[in-house]
Amino acid sequence: MHLSQIPHRLQKPSEKPQVVVIRVSQPDKNGYVYTGLSLDIIAELVADPKVKVIAEMNPNMRRSAAPSCHQSHIDYMVKGIARSRDPRGQERPDRVGHRDNTPSW
């Protein structure tokens, strides 16, 4: 299934999940979390009170100015401990735009 097909499939009651697991940033001072690039899909699921939302709070997830969701829409939040890694299993730089001598991935 392609990402673009998900919103259409969520319109069917038989296709809507009962539980979703998402990864989020730490909440900001107003209680909002950044959900990454798929907010358009996540927002619809999080807004449905019939869907239980479990969020892994990743302290390494970078925030952006993009819209986000409020932590009050999340039923369960657990703190993640995994560091971001590239496909080779190496740790990623902590800073955006950081350059070193490793090949790009």
N, C-alpha and C positions, 0 to 999 in steps of 0.2 A: 504494500500500500504506500502511496506517495503522501507526503505531508499535506499537499494541497487537497487530498481527498478526505482528510479527517473531519473538517467542519461539516461537510455534506453528510457523512456517515453519522455524525453526532445528532443529526436531526431525527433519526429513527430511534424511537424509544428502545427497541431491542438491541441497538448498537451502543447505547450510552453506558459507560462503565459505572459500577457502584462505588469503586474506589480508584483513586489516582494517586500515584507517587511522583512527586516533583522535586527538583533541586532548586533551592533559593539562596539568596544572599542573606547576611545577617540583617535584621530589621533596622531601619534608620530611626531617628529620634521620634518620628511620627508613627512608627509601627508598620511602615511599608517595606516589602521585600521585593527584590528584583528577581524575576523568574527566567531571565534569559531571552533568547530570540523567539520563542514560541508562545509569547504572551497572548496572542490572538486566540489560540486554541485553549490555552490554560485558563484564560479569563472566563470563557463560557462554562468550563467544567467547574471552576471554583465558585462561580456565582450560583450554581444549582445546589440548593440545600439537600437534595437527595444523594448527592455524590460526596463521599467521605474523602477528604484531602489529607494526605500524609506528605509532609515536606521534610527533606533533608536540608538542614541549614549548613551550607558550605562556607566556612570563614574565608576561603580563598577565592570565592566567586567575586568577580569585579562588578561593581555597580555602574550604571550608566544613567543618563537623563531620560531614558525610555520609561514609558508608563509601567507601573508595577501594581501588585495587589496588596491589600492590607492583611496583616497577620490574623485578623479576626475571622477571615474566611478559611483559615486552615484549622482542621480538626486536631491534628497531631503534628508536632514539630520535634525533630530529633537533630542533635548536633552532629554533623559529619566530621570526620577527622582526616579524610583522604586528601592528599595534596594533588593538585592538577598535574597530570603527566602527559607527555607527548606519546605518539604511537609506539615509540621504541622503549617506553617505560622509564624514560629519564624525566627528572623533575623539570618543569617549565620555569622560566625566569619569573621572579616576583613582580617585575615592572613591565608594563606594556612598552614595547619599543626597545627593550633591553637587547643588546647584541653581544654575542660572544662568538667563539670560533667553531661552534657546532653547526653542522649543515642545517638548512631550513627543513621543516617538516610540513 
